[in-house]
């Protein structure tokens, strides 16, 4: 097989924990290899995560932006127009970042939720992924990745929960889960 180098489209999906954590691990590896990383968090925004402080040490080599308000209402409730506006704003920044070629790796954290909640059109995302510069890597995280995104991806990993501490009544642990 030939030695082919190209920017990859990677999807971390599934009901288990670790999708964002895996993306952060890849980001850490990328920064360690001299790449520039941008992580846009589509829905996160109301909590302070340890990752926010950690990436500051990397300066402009690893930039992480929370662009949402936190958890959004789904199901029977109408989606809040402010959440829709924030998703569109985040997508606009993501599109510009991917197409600019300024970043070596762009992580679109929780974008699969935004698509699944019908806050963002999967075809819009797919169109940008098809036009991305050749050496730009993109990671998309969140449960229930859309089939169009899965088809475009070079690598898809599905996290599957075998068991979780929460089932034993153990709360999320600072430094481990946030």
Secondary structure, 3 states (H helix, E strand, C coil): CCCCCCCCEEEEECCCCCHHHHHHHHHHHHHHCCCCEEEEECCCCCCCCHHHHHHHHHHHHEEEEECCCCCCCCCCCCCCHHHHHHHHHHHHHHHHHHHHCCCCEEEEECHHHHHHCCCCCHHHHHHHHHHCCCCCEEEEECCCCCHHHHHHCCEEEECCCCCCHHHHCCCCCCCCCC
